[in-house]
Amino acid sequence: MKKVIALVLLCLLLPVLSVAAERPAKLDTAGLSALVEKNKGKVLVVNFFATWCPPCRQEIPHLINTAKKYKDKVVFVGLSVDEDSDAVKPFMKTMGITYPVYLADESLLALFQVSSIPQNIIYGPDGVMRANHQGYVSEDMLQSFIKDLLEKK
């Protein structure tokens, strides 16, 4: 009888556990500080976005292309501001996002004064924030900025 109850409970919990596994982890200021420290020596691009945001959808392919172009010199991290965290993983798959994506903690939204998206925070190889750009950024503009940071290294 215990085995039957355990099996029934397992069947009930599996869908819940699989949905939870599909949600990105939440990133707070301490987590971001650790990412900045871990990636010193490289440019770090932190992109605040939402799955429902048209300019974000337009910008993400540029981030993906730039990540491929500078794969050993630049690290990209996405921070979703979506209230529906279940939408993020399917969106990543649809858009072809290969860099890590987290759910943005309120502390990060406050720290960077995120009031509109997309918003990109760019750290130089020295780990110092070099840009806090609100609004869409073109691929050329992003790559030019990254190139300048890498040349100053």
C-alpha positions in Angstrom: 0.0 0.0 0.0 2.9 2.4 0.8 4.3 1.8 -2.7 1.0 2.7 -4.3 0.7 5.9 -2.2 4.3 6.8 -3.1 3.6 6.2 -6.8 0.5 8.3 -6.7 2.3 11.2 -4.9 5.2 11.0 -7.4 2.7 11.2 -10.3 1.1 14.2 -8.8 4.4 16.0 -8.1 6.2 15.3 -11.4 4.3 18.0 -13.4 4.9 20.5 -10.6 8.6 19.7 -10.4 9.0 19.9 -14.2 7.3 23.3 -14.4 9.6 24.6 -11.6 12.6 23.2 -13.5 11.5 25.2 -16.6 11.7 28.5 -14.7 15.0 30.4 -14.8 16.7 31.1 -11.4 16.3 34.5 -9.8 19.4 36.7 -9.8 19.9 39.4 -7.1 22.6 42.0 -6.5 24.9 39.5 -4.8 24.5 37.0 -7.7 25.3 39.8 -10.2 28.4 40.8 -8.2 29.6 37.2 -8.3 29.1 37.1 -12.1 31.0 40.4 -12.5 33.9 39.1 -10.4 33.9 35.7 -12.1 34.1 37.3 -15.6 36.8 39.8 -15.0 39.0 39.9 -18.0 36.0 39.8 -20.3 33.3 42.3 -21.2 30.0 41.5 -19.5 26.7 42.5 -21.1 23.7 42.3 -18.9 20.4 42.6 -20.8 17.1 43.4 -19.1 14.2 42.3 -21.3 10.7 40.8 -21.3 9.1 38.2 -23.6 6.3 40.6 -24.5 8.5 43.6 -25.4 8.8 44.3 -29.2 12.1 46.2 -29.0 13.5 43.4 -26.9 12.5 40.8 -29.5 14.2 43.0 -32.1 17.4 43.4 -30.1 17.9 39.8 -28.9 19.1 38.5 -32.3 21.8 41.3 -32.2 22.9 40.1 -28.8 23.1 36.5 -30.0 25.1 37.4 -33.1 27.5 39.5 -31.0 27.8 36.7 -28.4 28.9 34.4 -31.3 31.3 36.9 -32.7 33.1 37.6 -29.4 32.5 34.2 -27.8 35.8 34.1 -25.9 35.9 37.8 -25.0 32.4 38.7 -24.0 29.8 37.2 -21.7 26.1 37.9 -22.1 23.5 37.4 -19.4 19.8 38.0 -19.9 17.6 39.3 -17.0 13.9 38.8 -17.6 11.5 41.2 -16.0 8.5 39.1 -16.9 5.9 38.6 -14.2 5.0 35.2 -15.9 8.2 33.3 -15.3 6.8 30.3 -17.1 7.0 32.2 -20.4 10.7 32.7 -20.3 12.1 29.2 -21.1 9.9 28.8 -24.2 10.8 32.3 -25.3 14.5 31.5 -25.0 14.0 28.4 -27.2 12.0 30.3 -29.8 14.5 33.1 -30.0 17.5 30.8 -30.0 19.1 32.4 -26.9 22.1 30.4 -25.9 23.5 32.6 -23.1 22.3 32.3 -19.5 19.0 33.9 -18.6 17.8 34.7 -15.1 14.7 36.3 -13.5 15.6 39.8 -12.4 15.3 40.4 -8.7 13.7 43.6 -7.5 17.0 44.6 -6.0 18.6 44.7 -9.5 15.7 46.7 -11.0 16.2 49.3 -8.2 20.0 49.3 -8.5 20.0 50.1 -12.2 16.8 52.2 -12.1 15.2 50.0 -14.7 12.1 51.9 -15.9 11.9 50.8 -19.5 13.3 47.9 -21.5 15.4 46.8 -23.1 18.2 48.0 -20.9 21.8 47.0 -21.2 24.4 47.2 -18.6 28.0 46.8 -19.8 31.0 46.0 -17.7 34.5 46.4 -19.0 37.2 43.7 -18.6 38.2 45.4 -15.3 34.8 44.7 -13.8 33.7 48.3 -13.8 30.3 49.3 -15.2 31.0 51.3 -18.4 27.4 51.7 -19.8 23.8 51.7 -18.6 21.8 52.1 -21.8 18.0 52.3 -21.8 16.3 51.4 -25.1 17.0 49.4 -28.2 20.6 49.2 -29.2 21.7 48.3 -32.8 24.1 45.5 -33.5 26.7 47.9 -34.9 26.4 50.2 -31.9 26.8 47.3 -29.5 29.8 45.8 -31.3 31.5 49.1 -31.7 31.2 49.7 -27.9 32.5 46.2 -27.1 35.4 46.6 -29.5 36.4 49.9 -27.9 36.3 48.3 -24.4 38.4 45.3 -25.6 41.0 47.6 -27.2 41.4 49.5 -23.9 42.1 46.4 -22.0 
